[in-house]
Structures are given as C-alpha cells and as structure tokens.
Amino acid sequence: MVRLTVFFPLLLAVCALCADAQAPGDSAANTLPSAPIPAQQNQSQSQIQNQPGKQTKRILGIIPNFRSVSMDEKLPPLSARTKFKLMLEDSFDYSSFIYVGILAGIAQQEGSYPEFQTGAPAYARYYWHDFADTLDGNLMTEFLVPTATREDPRYYTMGRGGFIRRSAYSISRLLITRTDGGGSSPNFSEIVGNGAAAGISCFYYPSPERTWTKTGQRWVTQVGLDGFSNIIKEFWPDVNAKLFHNKY
C-alpha cells in the first residue's frame, strides 16, 4: 500500500531530475571471471550498487519497497508461500503501523466518518478500520488473487526512456502484469483484488458507508493510489542516485 504522505516531495524531485535526464543505454552482458581478485570484486560490487534502475528494499530507508524488481533483473517465479510472506512483510512492517496512525489522525481531523464520534475512542476506531483496509488490500492483491491467477505481484522497473514514457508504463501496470511463467496477463490481482477488498470492508464499516457508491469510491481510490505508488517505485532509483548518491 502506498505511503502517500511522503510521496509528494519525491514526485516533485523526480520531475526536476527527469527534465534533463538522459535515457541510459542498454549495457552489454559481461561474464565474470571464475576467480576474481579482491580489487575486481570491490569494483563489481560498486558497479552493482550504482547501476541504473537499482531498487532498494526501502524508500528513504523507511517505506517498504520489498516487491520492486531492479531494471533487467531476472528472478525466479514466486511460490504461494513467498507471496504470502511478502504480504505479511508489507502489512506488518513497523512503518505500516505508523502509516495507519497518520491516516487515522487525518481522517479523524477531517471527520470522515461522523459515526465514529470524537476523542480517543474515535481515533481507535479510525485506526483499526484503516489497518483492516490495508490488510484486506494486501491480502487480496499480493497473495490470494495472484496465487489463484498465477500472477506475479512484483513491480518490474522499466528504468529506460523519458519521464512520460516511464510514467505511462507505471500506470499501465495497473492493467497489465507478469505471470508466474514470465508472460503478460490482465492484472486481475490489482483490479479484482482491490474490488474484493472494498467489498469486504462493507462488513465492518458503518451502514451509511456500505452503499455501492461508497464501496466503489474506496475501490477506485485504492487503484489510483497504487498507480501513484508505481510511479514512485519507477523513479525511486533515479532519486536515490541523484539526490542521495545511493545512500539508501
């Protein structure tokens, strides 16, 4: 799930960086010697760290980025067990509890659900509803649906081309995804999974929030946030390299 509150400044930085960025060219495949000397090993490690499109496990050292795959990286398909593990990592990472707490505070301040009333008990209601939404969404889009449809829930970084082309690619991943076999498929995990999660939320939200309109709004909102998250994932390696010198 996207950590929206810290993504706005990142996106602004991306726009500034990509205005005059050059698209990296394709690099030729290199074969490593069977027994490299230490100096060669250190050089190889430095090249890997600084290669274009290199993803990190966390954005800014905090936000989970476990499902992002670096540009041109070849990985084996995920087993159902590994998809379940990724879902747990995204849902129960320490930053998830902080993120949910921020969302709950904003929602309470705006009075998003008057039925929750005010004060500390209201904040607790906002908190567990937001946490349940996060868990539902991750469960459906990262484990249950992709396991059933044999889809790969990871984001594969494009890493080449201009800002518009890469942004379009990021958004298109909402509709098209990879299969466990390496092919392409409609992204049932994203569309059907978030729709199912929005439907499940009707079981624990107050009656006025269970209408088709309210449920559809939660569905569309989450799909839109996931698209924004994809853009951040796509350009995070550029931001990390140019602004932070691969600090993270």
C-alpha positions as CSV (number, residue, x, y, z in Angstrom):
1,M,0.0,0.0,0.0
2,V,1.3,3.4,-0.9
3,R,2.7,5.8,1.7
4,L,1.1,8.8,0.2
5,T,2.1,11.4,2.8
6,V,5.8,11.3,1.9
7,F,5.5,10.6,-1.8
8,F,4.5,14.1,-2.9
9,P,8.0,15.6,-2.4
10,L,9.6,12.6,-4.0
11,L,7.4,13.1,-7.1
12,L,8.4,16.7,-7.3
13,A,12.1,15.7,-7.1
14,V,11.5,13.2,-9.9
15,C,10.0,15.8,-12.2
16,A,13.0,18.1,-11.6
17,L,15.5,15.3,-12.2
18,C,13.9,13.9,-15.3
19,A,13.5,17.2,-17.1
20,D,17.1,17.0,-18.4
21,A,17.8,13.3,-17.8
22,Q,19.4,11.1,-20.5
23,A,17.9,7.7,-21.0
24,P,20.5,5.1,-20.2
25,G,21.6,2.8,-23.0
26,D,21.5,-0.9,-23.0
27,S,24.5,-2.4,-21.4
28,A,26.3,-5.4,-22.8
29,A,26.2,-8.6,-20.8
30,N,29.5,-9.2,-19.1
31,T,30.9,-12.6,-17.9
32,L,32.7,-12.6,-14.5
33,P,36.0,-14.5,-14.2
34,S,35.8,-17.7,-12.3
35,A,38.1,-16.4,-9.5
36,P,38.1,-12.6,-9.4
37,I,40.8,-10.9,-7.4
38,P,39.6,-8.7,-4.4
39,A,40.0,-5.4,-6.3
40,Q,37.8,-6.8,-9.1
41,Q,35.2,-7.9,-6.5
42,N,35.1,-4.4,-4.9
43,Q,34.8,-2.8,-8.3
44,S,32.0,-5.2,-9.3
45,Q,30.1,-4.5,-6.1
46,S,30.4,-0.8,-6.7
47,Q,29.1,-1.1,-10.2
48,I,26.1,-3.2,-9.0
49,Q,25.3,-0.6,-6.4
50,N,25.4,2.3,-8.9
51,Q,23.7,0.6,-11.8
52,P,20.7,2.4,-13.3
53,G,17.3,1.2,-12.1
54,K,18.7,-0.4,-8.9
55,Q,15.9,-0.8,-6.4
56,T,16.3,-0.9,-2.6
57,K,14.3,-2.7,0.0
58,R,13.1,0.5,1.4
59,I,12.4,4.0,0.1
60,L,14.2,6.7,2.1
61,G,15.2,3.8,4.4
62,I,11.7,3.6,5.9
63,I,9.0,2.9,3.4
64,P,8.8,-0.8,2.4
65,N,9.8,-1.5,-1.2
66,F,10.0,-5.3,-1.0
67,R,8.1,-6.0,-4.2
68,S,10.1,-3.8,-6.6
69,V,12.4,-5.5,-9.0
70,S,15.5,-3.7,-10.4
71,M,15.8,-2.9,-14.1
72,D,16.8,-6.0,-16.2
73,E,16.9,-8.2,-13.1
74,K,15.9,-11.8,-13.7
75,L,14.2,-13.5,-10.9
76,P,12.5,-16.9,-10.5
77,P,8.7,-17.1,-10.1
78,L,7.3,-16.6,-6.6
79,S,5.8,-19.6,-4.8
80,A,2.5,-19.2,-3.0
81,R,4.4,-19.3,0.3
82,T,6.7,-16.4,-0.9
83,K,3.7,-14.4,-2.0
84,F,2.2,-14.9,1.5
85,K,5.4,-13.8,3.1
86,L,5.6,-10.6,1.0
87,M,2.0,-9.8,2.0
88,L,2.9,-10.2,5.7
89,E,6.0,-8.0,5.3
90,D,4.0,-5.2,3.7
91,S,1.1,-5.5,6.2
92,F,3.0,-5.8,9.5
93,D,6.2,-3.8,8.8
94,Y,6.8,-1.3,11.6
95,S,6.2,1.6,9.1
96,S,2.7,0.2,8.4
97,F,1.6,0.9,11.9
98,I,3.0,4.5,11.7
99,Y,1.3,5.0,8.3
100,V,-2.0,3.8,9.6
101,G,-1.7,6.0,12.6
102,I,-1.2,9.0,10.3
103,L,-4.1,8.1,8.1
104,A,-6.3,7.6,11.2
105,G,-5.4,11.0,12.5
106,I,-6.1,12.8,9.2
107,A,-9.4,11.0,8.8
108,Q,-10.4,12.0,12.4
109,Q,-9.4,15.6,11.9
110,E,-11.5,15.8,8.7
111,G,-14.4,14.0,10.4
112,S,-14.5,11.4,7.6
113,Y,-16.9,9.1,9.5
114,P,-19.1,11.0,11.9
115,E,-20.4,7.7,13.2
116,F,-17.0,7.3,14.9
117,Q,-17.6,10.4,17.0
118,T,-14.7,12.2,18.6
119,G,-11.9,11.8,21.2
120,A,-9.5,8.9,21.8
121,P,-12.2,6.1,21.3
122,A,-12.9,7.6,17.9
123,Y,-9.2,7.6,17.0
124,A,-9.1,3.9,17.9
125,R,-12.0,3.2,15.6
126,Y,-10.3,5.1,12.7
127,Y,-7.1,3.2,13.4
128,W,-8.4,-0.3,13.3
129,H,-10.6,0.4,10.2
130,D,-7.6,1.8,8.3
131,F,-5.5,-1.1,9.4
132,A,-8.2,-3.6,8.3
133,D,-8.3,-1.8,4.9
134,T,-4.6,-2.1,4.5
135,L,-4.6,-5.8,5.5
136,D,-7.5,-6.6,3.2
137,G,-6.0,-4.9,0.2
138,N,-2.6,-6.6,0.7
139,L,-4.1,-10.0,1.3
140,M,-6.2,-9.8,-1.9
141,T,-3.7,-8.1,-4.3
142,E,-0.5,-9.7,-3.1
143,F,-1.5,-13.2,-2.1
144,L,-4.9,-14.7,-2.7
145,V,-5.7,-13.4,-6.2
146,P,-2.2,-13.6,-7.7
147,T,-1.9,-17.1,-6.3
148,A,-5.2,-18.2,-7.9
149,T,-4.4,-16.5,-11.2
150,R,-0.7,-17.3,-11.2
151,E,0.3,-13.6,-11.5
152,D,3.5,-12.0,-10.2
153,P,2.6,-9.2,-7.7
154,R,6.0,-7.6,-8.0
155,Y,6.7,-4.3,-9.8
156,Y,9.3,-4.6,-12.6
157,T,11.2,-1.4,-13.1
158,M,11.5,-0.1,-16.7
159,G,14.4,2.2,-16.0
160,R,14.8,3.5,-19.5
161,G,13.3,6.3,-21.5
162,G,11.9,9.7,-20.6
163,F,9.6,10.7,-17.8
164,I,6.4,10.4,-19.9
165,R,7.2,7.0,-21.3
166,R,8.2,5.6,-17.9
167,S,5.2,7.1,-16.2
168,A,2.9,5.7,-18.8
169,Y,4.5,2.3,-18.3
170,S,4.0,2.6,-14.5
171,I,0.3,3.4,-14.9
172,S,-0.2,0.6,-17.4
173,R,0.9,-1.9,-14.8
174,L,-2.5,-1.4,-13.2
175,L,-4.0,-3.2,-16.1
176,I,-1.2,-5.5,-17.3
177,T,1.1,-7.6,-15.2
178,R,3.5,-10.5,-15.5
179,T,2.5,-14.1,-14.9
180,D,4.5,-16.6,-12.9
181,G,5.6,-18.0,-16.2
182,G,7.1,-14.7,-17.4
183,G,4.3,-13.8,-19.8
184,S,1.8,-10.9,-19.7
185,S,-1.7,-11.0,-18.3
186,P,-4.6,-8.7,-17.4
187,N,-3.9,-7.5,-13.9
188,F,-6.7,-9.3,-12.1
189,S,-4.8,-9.0,-8.8
190,E,-5.0,-5.2,-8.9
191,I,-8.5,-4.7,-10.3
192,V,-10.3,-7.7,-8.9
193,G,-8.3,-7.8,-5.7
194,N,-8.9,-4.2,-4.7
195,G,-12.6,-4.6,-5.7
196,A,-12.9,-7.6,-3.4
197,A,-11.1,-5.7,-0.6
198,A,-13.5,-2.8,-0.9
199,G,-16.4,-5.3,-0.8
200,I,-15.0,-6.9,2.4
201,S,-14.8,-3.5,4.1
202,C,-18.6,-3.3,4.0
203,F,-18.7,-5.9,6.8
204,Y,-17.0,-3.6,9.3
205,Y,-17.9,0.0,8.1
206,P,-21.0,1.8,9.4
207,S,-24.2,1.3,7.4
208,P,-24.0,4.7,5.7
209,E,-20.6,3.7,4.2
210,R,-21.8,0.4,2.8
211,T,-23.6,1.8,-0.3
212,W,-22.5,0.9,-3.8
213,T,-21.2,4.4,-4.3
214,K,-19.1,4.4,-1.2
215,T,-17.7,1.0,-1.9
216,G,-16.9,2.0,-5.4
217,Q,-15.1,5.1,-4.2
218,R,-12.9,3.1,-1.9
219,W,-12.1,0.7,-4.8
220,V,-11.2,3.4,-7.3
221,T,-9.3,5.4,-4.7
222,Q,-7.1,2.4,-3.9
223,V,-6.4,1.6,-7.5
224,G,-5.4,5.2,-8.1
225,L,-3.1,5.2,-5.1
226,D,-1.5,2.1,-6.4
227,G,-0.8,3.7,-9.7
228,F,0.8,6.7,-8.0
229,S,2.9,4.2,-6.0
230,N,4.1,2.6,-9.2
231,I,5.4,5.9,-10.4
232,I,7.3,6.4,-7.2
233,K,8.8,2.9,-7.4
234,E,9.8,3.5,-11.1
235,F,11.7,6.7,-10.3
236,W,13.0,6.0,-6.9
237,P,16.3,4.6,-8.2
238,D,16.8,7.9,-10.0
239,V,16.0,10.0,-6.9
240,N,18.2,7.8,-4.7
241,A,21.2,8.1,-7.1
242,K,21.0,11.8,-8.0
243,L,19.7,13.3,-4.7
244,F,21.1,10.9,-2.1
245,H,24.0,9.3,-4.0
246,N,22.7,5.8,-3.4
247,K,22.7,6.4,0.4
248,Y,19.6,4.3,0.8
